[in-house]
Amino acid sequence: EENDAPDLSRNVPVEYALSSAFPNPFNGSLLVNFQVQENSPYQVSIVDMSGRIVAKIASGISTIGNNSVVWKADKGISSGNYFVTLSSPGKKTLLQKVTLLK
């Protein structure tokens, strides 16, 4: 028997993931994309190379599927390498290296 209901499972990501930030290197604004499998608390931060959080760019309860946030680097943030981090309770923290050019 065929079921005509749409297969919504294809829209649910198969993993908790941090996609490539764009553009990288960037000058001013960075688009950060991430995927989650369940509605859960999350935080996206920017961390300098010494491990200090320089910006918390998003936090709250994620929606299932693809999510994106934009980081607009403040004038006080200097050029250099940073890590975008995605963290959620019970999950490993994911990192991605990005470069800010001014």
BELPE-V942731 format. One record per helix or strand. SS is the DSSP state (@ for helix, = for strand). FROM is the first residue (numbers start at 1). LEN is the number of residues. Records with the same first field share a line. If there is no record, write none. Layout:
SS->FROM-LEN ; FROM-LEN
This chain:
@->8-4
=->17-2 ; 22-1 ; 26-1 ; 29-8 ; 41-8 ; 53-9 ; 65-8 ; 80-8 ; 94-7
